[in-house]
């Protein structure tokens, strides 16, 4: 099942005692609507867990449903407005949303403030392919650090800089740290050559993860097409339009999420 959420109001994805989290709200909605009894029995699993503040269009969850007929539009009645289920597919027993994913696509959007875009583009192109991303993940992470980036594109779009990046899997805070490094290059605080050395493991760099509110998990891809609820997609579009209408809550990332969803709904007609 595909899940949209606005990460801003929540204390991250992972369920935490006495805190409002995305996972906690999903579990509650699935339980209250009768789809599951509890997380463990339902083998509830996810394509990944986003950090506090990070948004999603394509977060994917999998579970053993107690109800044969899936009605995600009705399921949304049990979810807060900031979380919307919008597509689903029946899968074989044992399917794992994380392990069965073919690719993940992230987008980072930040306001342009005079950065050297040509340098940022040059450096971002070096990310393509397999690299050891030790310098771009949270220190102490024990997982294998080599990852393959299958697609990367950085552009200046009117008043914003947009980074699209895709790969089978990413390390914790990897995309946000990549953005921080690219931003340093754009502001002349790091050379393209030094960035190359960091990628090649020849030097280290101190990075602070970029603002999570500018990052969205755009989609997670599988080898099976999903059944889309156009009504649910329209519900997300309405939510984003309302969010953009509030000057205090308006962020460029919401505009790009809205454009993407409007593009998708055209394809579903």
C-alpha positions, 0 to 999 in steps of 0.5 A: 500500500502506498502512503502519502504523508506530510512529515512536519507535524510528526516526531518521525516515522518510527513508532515511539511511546507517547509521541505522535508518529506516522507509524503509530497513526498507520497502525492505529488506523489499520487496527481500528478499521479491522485490517489487522489486530496487531503489528506483529501478527500482521507482519506489518513492514515498510519500505523504509523509515524516514527521519523526523520532518521528511515527507513521502508520496511513495512510502510503501507498507505491506501487511497480512490483511484480515479483510479480503476487499481493500478499500483505501479510500475508506481507510483514510477515514481512520487516518489524520489529514496529513497521512493518506493511503492512495494505492495498493496491490495484492502480493504473495505471502512473505512479501517484504516492502523493504527487501522487494523494492527495486528502487527508491526516488528522493527529491530535495528542494531548497531556495536558490540563494546565489549558489554556483549551480554549475559546480553543484551539477558537476559534483552531483554527476559524480554520484552516479554509480557505486561508491562507499558513502561512509562520509555521507551517513550517520557515524556509527552505522553498522550497515554496508556503506557501498551503495549504487546511485542509478539516477541523479539530476540537479537543476535550478528551477526558477527560484529553487534548486532541485535534486532528484536522486534514485537507487536501490537503497540509501543509508541513514541521512545519506541524501540530506548529507549529500545535499549539505555537501553539494550546498557547500560546493555551491557556496564555495566552501568545498571544491569539486575535487575535494568532493571527488576525494570524499567519494573515493575515500581519500579524505573525510568531511564534517557534514550536518544533515540538511533540513529534513522538511525539504526532503520527500521520498517521491516513490518506491518501485516494485515489479508489480503495478499498483491499483490507484485510488483517484479519489485518494490522490485528489484528497492529497492534492486538496491537502497540499493546495490548502497547505500552500495557501497558508503563507506560514506553512508554505514551502517549495517542496509542497509545490513540487509534490503537488505538481508530481501528483497532478501529473500522476492523476492525469496518467490515471484517467 
